[in-house]
Amino acid sequence: MDLFTEYGTILILLAASFGFFMAWGVGANDVANAMGTSVGSKALTIKQAILIAMVFEFAGAYLAGGEVTSTIRKGIVDSDVFVNSPDLLVFGMLSSLLAAGTWLMVASFMGWPVSTTHSIVGAIVGFAAVGVSVDAVNWSKVSTIVASWVVSPVIAGTIAFAIFRSVQHLILIHDNPFERAKKYAPMYMFAVGFLMAMVTILKGLKHVFKDVGVSLSFGESVLWAIVFGLAVAVLGSFLLAKVERNEALEKSNRFANVERVFAVLMIFTACSMAFAHGSNDVANAVGPLAAVVNVVSSGGDIAAKSVMPSWILLLGGAGIVVGLATYGFKVMGTIGRKITELTPSRGFAAELGAAATVVFASGTGLPISTTHTLVGAVLGVGLARGIGALNLRMIGSIFLSWVVTLPAGAGLAIVFFFFFKGVFG
């Protein structure tokens, strides 16, 4: 097409800029809420959390972010619709990236933890329904995504509630909590190792395995995760044997030594979740960018799958890191301090509950949002201490931001779509 011959370089530069902007939003919002439990419970300082996330989020995004991605995320719109009008797909992807990035910037500024997936999906639905045709949108897919608003937090909250209740009954309510923590910690360490291995295999390494020709069934993934869980439990037991009780710490808090044990566990969960998150959610930023680059480079040919050049993954990983480092503190504060008061044992229960939900959803095909999952897990932990432990006003604000995310992304994308169409059309 003449459009791509004349403006191809400009379109690719715009797509790269908007992709970086969207990745910045993923870092400032999504990554921040993933690390918020560790910071809020004081298992990690903000600087430590940012450094861990920088390393593991970038590694996940670049090493396991996927060599191939769907042209249109989540199958919301059939790419065949654009075969005769590839320019509309390019304008739509540009507007979607800019719209989702703008909404994430607003949400991050307000301290709202929102779903980056819902942001980009809302944007794609908006430009496709108004700019192309209402029939172009796969509305059944959209309805499953809306259902995840309820499914994600309820499942994660229930699991996290049960985990923290077990910590209370096995450890915290007894006269000798530190000794009991050392006794039962290997059991929790096995759970951490197993679930984090499952999350990493299912979410983080699936593209790497595909590239080297390795195909693991869900059952095989479970077996490998059990082996890893046992290894973590054995190693943890060895390390715990060296941890001695510091009675001076217990003068102000009788659980201080117990929390030291759980703080160690949280560092491991934070690293694994960051790697899995980077590998999975970087696609929200780089998928539309890859689609634009492939369509423009091919002169207008639409492919159902887009090859992912390494520079795009590099750009996405860099954007995530910059977003977290420059503005992640806002959402970290919301997750870590403003929903309920967190300690390492509570934060551990929340992260483990979120990880278990991700594994459950991967195995059953349930639609979930990682953001909603983690918020639900924090709510479950707070609820285990009674409704009075929850900041209901903040929870109401978060739920409202979730509802607004899809229409906000859609509305912004429609405006940007017609702008690009007017400028380049």
Secondary structure as GFF3:
##gff-version 3
##sequence-region A 1 425
A	DSSP	alpha_helix	2	25	.	.	.	ID=ss1
A	DSSP	pi_helix	26	31	.	.	.	ID=ss2
A	DSSP	alpha_helix	32	40	.	.	.	ID=ss3
A	DSSP	alpha_helix	46	64	.	.	.	ID=ss4
A	DSSP	beta_strand	68	70	.	.	.	ID=ss5
A	DSSP	three_ten_helix	73	75	.	.	.	ID=ss6
A	DSSP	three_ten_helix	79	82	.	.	.	ID=ss7
A	DSSP	alpha_helix	86	110	.	.	.	ID=ss8
A	DSSP	alpha_helix	116	127	.	.	.	ID=ss9
A	DSSP	pi_helix	128	132	.	.	.	ID=ss10
A	DSSP	three_ten_helix	134	136	.	.	.	ID=ss11
A	DSSP	alpha_helix	139	167	.	.	.	ID=ss12
A	DSSP	pi_helix	168	172	.	.	.	ID=ss13
A	DSSP	alpha_helix	177	199	.	.	.	ID=ss14
A	DSSP	pi_helix	200	204	.	.	.	ID=ss15
A	DSSP	alpha_helix	206	211	.	.	.	ID=ss16
A	DSSP	alpha_helix	218	240	.	.	.	ID=ss17
A	DSSP	three_ten_helix	247	251	.	.	.	ID=ss18
A	DSSP	alpha_helix	256	281	.	.	.	ID=ss19
A	DSSP	alpha_helix	283	297	.	.	.	ID=ss20
A	DSSP	beta_strand	305	307	.	.	.	ID=ss21
A	DSSP	alpha_helix	310	327	.	.	.	ID=ss22
A	DSSP	alpha_helix	329	333	.	.	.	ID=ss23
A	DSSP	pi_helix	334	338	.	.	.	ID=ss24
A	DSSP	alpha_helix	344	364	.	.	.	ID=ss25
A	DSSP	alpha_helix	370	383	.	.	.	ID=ss26
A	DSSP	three_ten_helix	387	389	.	.	.	ID=ss27
A	DSSP	alpha_helix	392	424	.	.	.	ID=ss28
###
